[in-house]
Amino acid sequence: MAIANSENADVTPLLREAEQKGLRLALIARFVALIGILAFFFFTRGGADNPHSIGYALAGIPYLLLGFCHYLLIGSRHDQPWVKYVFVGLDIALLSALIATQPIMAGLDVPQTFSFRNATFPLYFVILAVAAFGLSPWLTFFSGAAGGVGWLTAHRWAIRDMPDAKDWGDLPPVLTNENFLAFFLDPNFVETGTRVQEAVFLTVVAALVAVVIHRARQTVIRQLALDEEKRTLSEIFGRYVPPAVADALIDDRGMLEPVEREATILFLDIAGFTDLTEKAGPRGIVTILNRYFDDVARVISDHGGVITQFQGDAVLATFNVPLERRDHPHRAVSAAMAIQETTRTKHDLTVRIGICTGPVIAGNVGGGGRQTYTVHGATVNLAARLEGLNKQYGTQILLSRNTVDRLESDEETPLPSTIAAFRTVGTTDVRGFTEPVEVLTPAR
């Protein structure tokens, strides 16, 4: 089975959904990180006794409101591709404004440039990390580049009224411990070169992370495309083969290896189908069968079974192949009871059902480029034989002794409430069985 190129699959809605989930997760992480940072600054700066600590806490309120507004916008009709850039830009602008204007410690008259020697620059990396959750390389790079610009702009604002500002180029030609410390602790030493290096470093890191995000995004796109293709193929194949078989065919590249396993086979058809065909006519009988098959298929699927064949008005269903079910006899009997109720109440039809448990061989068979999934063995023949014997015994459901023994010996799974016990109605000779087969029906 050929796998289409991921670029040919329309995964834009799925990718958009993945981006939105990532942004929501990022905003939750942003909220947690912000609470942690504010709590750290509050308690390490003197707590409630220090007005400056309270200021740190109050400064976080606009950030919390921004994050809350962005969270509400994600996925709404107002959400546009540029919205996330606006909120990242606002985060950076607010952080840069606080760094440029808020003193490093309340009550001290020191140059604002000392704030840049504090542990504030790593906060831009928090914004960068949050942006990366959005799976957008451009947003990631934007957060780093905008953070660098915000950092330099804040520094430029802080030194705007310092005519005697000094930088590393103003170091004395002959350095000693004393003159270096005096220079480094000079209030006019603004470290513009260091701030530029930090901004460049942040931008470079953002670019590297953006490359990683781009590669991760391509991987996500390919996986989404493959998942979408598999879903489409499963839907198409599911019109012709059971969905469980379709999924297995896709996973196994179109081939299901034969397997020999104990299974329960359910065979059913409509009583009086010939007369019904004559009354309904060709178009009418097709409509009746389609509605009937839809409900039968739903019931069998709900009970963990798989329909392997439609034969005229008959249905052949398997339990425990290809999907393993420990309690397959119970599932088959419960499905039979539900099918009888559904066909009687919704379609005013009577169905005859044969159920047999035993070894079967299941797998792909066919030729000329066409294959189908089917089951073979004496167990299948007996289920079909039991279905036909319903007319002879005047019953609607017949089971083999092996099926009933399995039902009665399984203490973990109770019988359907509509069945009190089973009664023997006779024995029959079946090809493939050396001894006559005991035939039973539910006693209600």
C-alpha positions in Angstrom: 0.0 0.0 0.0 1.5 3.3 -1.0 1.7 6.1 1.4 1.0 9.5 0.0 3.3 12.4 0.5 2.4 14.4 3.6 2.2 17.6 1.6 -0.6 16.2 -0.4 -2.8 15.7 2.6 -4.8 18.6 4.0 -3.8 18.6 7.6 -4.1 22.3 8.1 -7.1 22.0 10.5 -5.4 19.3 12.5 -2.2 21.3 12.7 -4.2 24.3 13.8 -5.8 22.3 16.5 -2.4 21.0 17.7 -1.0 24.6 17.8 -4.0 25.7 19.8 -3.6 22.9 22.3 0.1 23.8 22.6 -0.7 27.4 23.2 -3.3 26.6 25.8 -0.7 24.3 27.6 1.9 27.1 27.3 -0.4 29.7 28.9 -1.1 27.3 31.8 2.6 26.8 32.2 3.1 30.5 31.9 0.6 31.0 34.7 2.3 28.5 37.0 5.8 29.9 36.2 4.6 33.5 36.8 3.1 32.6 40.2 6.3 30.8 41.1 8.5 33.8 40.1 6.3 36.4 41.9 6.3 34.3 45.0 10.1 33.9 44.9 10.6 37.7 44.5 8.0 38.5 47.2 9.4 36.2 49.9 13.1 36.9 49.1 12.6 40.7 49.1 11.2 40.9 52.6 7.6 39.8 52.1 4.7 41.9 53.2 6.9 44.2 55.3 8.7 45.5 52.2 6.6 47.7 49.9 8.9 46.8 47.1 7.9 43.1 47.5 4.3 44.1 47.3 5.1 46.0 44.1 6.5 42.8 42.6 3.3 41.0 43.4 1.1 43.8 41.9 3.3 43.9 38.8 2.3 40.4 38.0 -1.4 41.2 37.8 -1.2 42.7 34.2 0.7 39.5 33.1 -2.1 37.3 34.6 -4.8 39.3 32.9 -2.9 39.1 29.5 -2.6 35.4 29.8 -6.2 35.0 30.7 -7.4 37.1 27.8 -5.1 35.2 25.4 -6.4 31.8 26.7 -10.0 32.9 26.1 -9.2 34.1 22.5 -7.6 30.8 21.4 -10.0 28.9 19.1 -12.6 31.7 19.2 -13.8 33.5 16.1 -11.6 36.4 17.0 -8.5 34.3 17.0 -6.2 35.2 14.2 -2.6 34.1 13.3 -1.2 37.5 14.4 -2.9 37.5 17.8 -0.3 35.4 19.5 2.5 37.7 18.2 0.6 40.6 19.8 0.4 38.9 23.2 4.1 37.9 23.1 5.0 41.5 22.2 2.9 42.8 25.1 4.6 40.4 27.5 8.0 41.6 26.3 7.0 45.3 26.4 5.6 45.0 29.9 8.7 43.2 31.2 11.1 45.7 29.5 9.1 48.6 30.9 9.3 47.2 34.5 13.1 46.6 34.2 13.6 50.1 32.8 11.6 52.0 35.4 11.4 50.0 38.6 14.3 50.5 41.1 16.3 47.6 42.2 15.5 48.2 45.8 13.0 50.5 47.4 14.5 53.4 49.3 17.9 53.4 47.5 19.0 56.1 45.2 21.1 54.1 42.7 21.2 54.3 38.9 18.5 52.3 37.2 21.3 50.5 35.3 21.9 48.4 38.4 18.6 46.6 37.6 20.3 45.1 34.6 22.9 43.4 36.9 20.0 41.7 38.7 18.6 38.3 37.7 16.0 39.8 35.3 17.4 38.9 31.9 16.5 35.1 32.3 12.8 36.2 32.4 13.0 36.7 28.6 13.9 33.0 28.3 10.7 32.2 30.1 8.7 34.1 27.4 10.8 32.3 24.7 10.0 28.9 26.3 6.3 29.6 26.5 6.3 30.7 22.8 7.9 27.4 21.8 4.8 25.5 22.9 2.9 26.9 20.0 4.9 24.8 17.5 5.5 28.0 15.5 9.2 28.6 14.5 8.4 32.2 13.5 6.7 32.9 16.8 9.7 31.4 18.7 12.2 33.5 16.7 10.0 36.6 17.2 9.9 36.1 20.9 13.8 36.0 21.1 14.4 38.8 18.6 11.7 41.0 20.2 13.1 40.1 23.7 16.5 41.3 22.6 15.1 44.6 21.3 13.1 45.0 24.4 16.2 44.4 26.6 18.3 46.9 24.7 15.4 49.4 24.6 15.0 49.2 28.3 18.7 49.7 28.8 18.8 52.6 26.5 15.9 54.2 28.4 17.7 53.6 31.7 20.9 55.4 30.6 19.2 58.3 28.7 20.2 60.9 31.4 23.7 59.6 32.1 26.1 61.9 30.1 29.2 60.3 31.7 28.2 56.7 30.9 31.1 54.3 30.7 31.6 51.0 28.9 34.2 48.3 28.7 36.2 50.4 26.3 36.8 53.0 29.0 38.8 50.6 31.3 42.1 52.0 32.5 45.0 51.0 30.3 46.8 49.5 33.3 44.5 47.4 35.5 44.9 46.6 39.2 42.5 45.0 41.5 41.7 48.3 43.0 41.1 50.3 39.9 39.1 47.4 38.2 36.8 47.2 41.2 36.4 50.9 41.3 35.6 51.0 37.6 33.2 48.0 37.8 31.3 49.4 40.8 31.2 52.9 39.3 27.5 54.0 39.0 28.3 55.3 35.5 29.5 51.9 34.3 26.5 50.9 32.2 27.9 47.8 30.4 26.2 48.6 27.0 28.5 46.0 25.4 27.3 43.3 27.8 23.7 44.2 27.2 24.3 43.9 23.4 26.0 40.5 23.9 23.0 39.3 25.9 20.5 40.5 23.3 22.5 38.7 20.6 22.7 35.6 22.7 19.0 35.6 23.2 18.3 36.0 19.5 20.7 33.3 18.6 19.2 30.9 21.1 15.7 31.8 19.7 16.9 31.0 16.2 18.3 27.6 17.2 15.1 26.7 19.1 13.1 27.9 16.0 15.0 25.4 13.9 14.3 22.6 16.3 10.6 23.7 16.3 10.6 23.7 12.5 11.9 20.1 12.4 9.4 19.0 15.1 6.6 20.8 13.2 7.5 18.9 10.0 7.4 15.6 12.0 4.1 16.5 13.4 2.7 17.4 9.9 3.9 14.1 8.5 2.4 12.2 11.4 -0.9 14.1 11.1 -0.9 13.4 7.4 -0.3 9.7 7.9 -3.0 9.5 10.6 -5.5 11.4 8.4 -4.6 9.1 5.4 -5.1 6.0 7.6 -8.4 7.3 8.8 -9.6 8.0 5.3 -8.4 4.6 4.0 -10.1 2.9 7.0 -13.3 4.7 6.2 -13.1 3.7 2.5 -12.1 0.1 3.3 -14.7 0.0 6.0 -17.5 0.2 3.4 -16.4 -3.1 2.0 -14.7 -4.9 4.9 -15.2 -4.7 8.7 -13.5 -1.6 10.2 -11.3 -3.8 12.5 -10.2 -5.7 9.4 -9.5 -2.5 7.5 -7.3 -1.1 10.3 -5.4 -4.4 10.4 -5.0 -4.4 6.6 -3.6 -0.8 6.7 -1.2 -1.7 9.6 0.0 -4.9 7.8 0.3 -3.3 4.4 -2.7 -5.1 2.9 -2.0 -8.6 4.2 -3.5 -10.4 7.2 -1.6 -13.6 7.9 -3.8 -16.7 8.4 -4.4 -17.5 12.0 -5.9 -20.6 13.7 -7.8 -19.8 16.8 -10.9 -20.7 18.8 -13.8 -18.4 17.9 -17.5 -18.1 18.1 -19.3 -17.9 14.7 -22.7 -16.3 14.4 -24.8 -17.0 11.2 -28.2 -15.4 10.6 -30.7 -14.7 7.9 -34.2 -13.4 7.5 -37.1 -15.8 7.8 -39.4 -15.6 4.8 -37.0 -13.6 2.8 -38.3 -14.9 -0.6 -41.8 -13.8 0.1 -40.6 -10.5 1.4 -38.6 -9.9 -1.9 -41.7 -10.6 -4.0 -43.8 -8.1 -2.0 -41.2 -5.3 -1.8 -39.8 -5.5 -5.3 -36.1 -5.0 -6.3 -35.8 -1.4 -5.1 -37.8 -1.9 -2.0 -35.9 -5.0 -0.9 -32.5 -3.1 -1.3 -33.8 -0.3 0.9 -35.0 -2.9 3.5 -31.7 -4.8 3.5 -29.6 -1.7 3.8 -31.5 -0.5 6.9 -31.5 -4.0 8.3 -27.8 -4.5 7.7 -27.0 -1.1 9.3 -28.7 -2.1 12.5 -27.3 -5.7 12.5 -23.7 -4.4 11.9 -24.1 -1.8 14.7 -25.2 -4.4 17.2 -22.4 -6.9 16.2 -19.8 -4.1 16.4 -21.1 -3.0 19.8 -20.6 -6.5 21.1 -17.0 -6.8 19.8 -17.8 -8.9 16.7 -16.8 -8.5 13.1 -19.0 -9.1 10.1 -16.9 -11.0 7.5 -19.6 -11.7 4.9 -23.0 -10.5 3.6 -24.6 -13.3 1.6 -27.9 -12.2 0.2 -29.9 -11.6 3.3 -27.5 -13.7 5.5 -24.8 -12.3 7.7 -21.7 -14.2 8.9 -20.1 -12.7 12.0 -17.0 -13.8 14.0 -16.1 -13.2 17.6 -12.5 -13.6 18.7 -11.0 -13.2 15.2 -9.4 -10.9 14.1 -10.0 -9.2 17.4 -9.3 -11.3 20.5 -12.1 -11.4 23.0 -11.9 -13.7 26.0 -15.6 -13.9 26.5 -16.5 -14.3 22.8 -19.3 -16.9 23.4 -21.1 -14.4 25.7 -20.7 -11.6 23.2 -22.1 -13.7 20.4 -25.2 -14.8 22.4 -25.8 -11.3 23.7 -25.5 -9.9 20.1 -28.0 -12.5 18.9 -30.5 -11.5 21.5 -30.1 -7.8 20.7 -30.4 -8.5 17.0 -33.6 -10.3 17.5 -35.1 -7.5 19.5 -33.9 -4.8 17.1 -35.2 -6.6 13.9 -38.5 -7.3 15.6 -39.2 -3.8 16.9 -37.6 -1.7 14.2 -38.0 -3.7 11.0 -40.9 -6.1 11.8 -38.7 -9.0 10.7 -37.9 -12.4 12.1 -34.4 -13.7 11.9 -32.9 -17.2 12.5 -29.5 -17.5 14.1 -27.0 -20.2 14.5 -24.1 -19.9 16.9 -21.1 -22.3 17.2 -17.8 -22.1 19.1 -14.7 -24.0 17.9 -11.5 -23.8 16.0 -11.4 -21.7 12.8 -8.8 -20.5 10.3 -9.1 -16.8 9.5 -7.2 -14.7 7.0 -7.0 -13.1 3.6 -8.0 -15.2 0.6 -8.4 -14.3 -3.1 -6.7 -14.0 -6.4 -6.4 -11.8 -9.5 -5.4 -8.8 -7.3 -8.6 -9.1 -5.2 -8.7 -10.4 -1.7 -11.2 -10.7 1.1 -11.0 -11.5 4.8 -12.9 -14.7 5.7 -13.1 -17.7 8.1 -13.1 -21.4 7.3 -13.6 -24.6 9.2 -16.1 -27.1 10.5 -17.2 -24.5 13.1 -18.3 -22.2 10.3 -20.2 -25.0 8.6 -21.9 -26.0 11.8 -23.1 -22.4 12.5 -24.6 -22.2 9.1 -26.2 -25.6 9.6 -27.7 -24.5 13.0 -29.2 -21.5 11.4 -31.0 -23.6 8.8 -32.2 -26.1 11.5 -34.2 -23.3 13.2 -37.0 -23.8 10.6 -37.1 -27.5 11.3 -37.3 -27.1 15.1 -39.5 -24.0 15.1 -36.8 -22.0 17.0 -35.1 -18.7 16.3 -31.7 -19.3 17.9 -29.7 -22.6 18.0 -26.4 -23.1 19.7 -23.8 -26.0 19.7 -23.1 -27.9 22.8 -19.5 -26.5 22.8 -20.9 -22.9 22.9 -23.2 -23.7 25.8 -20.5 -25.4 27.8 -18.3 -22.4 27.4 -21.1 -20.1 28.5 -21.9 -22.2 31.6 -18.3 -22.7 32.7 -17.4 -19.0 32.6 -18.1 -17.7 36.1 -16.7 -14.2 35.4 -19.3 -13.3 32.7 -23.0 -13.8 33.5 -25.5 -14.9 30.9 -27.9 -12.2 29.4 -30.8 -11.6 31.8 -33.3 -12.7 29.1 -31.8 -16.3 29.2 -32.7 -18.5 32.1 -31.0 -21.7 30.8 -30.6 -23.8 27.6 -32.6 -26.8 26.5 -31.7 -29.5 24.1 -33.9 -29.7 21.0 -32.1 -32.6 19.2 -29.0 -33.8 17.5 -27.8 -33.5 13.9 -25.1 -34.9 11.7 -22.8 -32.3 10.3 -20.0 -32.8 7.8 -16.6 -32.5 9.5 -17.9 -33.9 12.8 -17.6 -37.7 13.5 -20.4 -37.7 16.1 -23.9 -36.2 16.0 -23.9 -32.7 17.3 -26.2 -31.7 20.2 -28.3 -28.7 19.4 -29.7 -26.4 22.1 -31.8 -23.2 22.2 -32.3 -20.6 25.0 -35.0 -21.4 27.5 -36.6 -18.1 28.4 
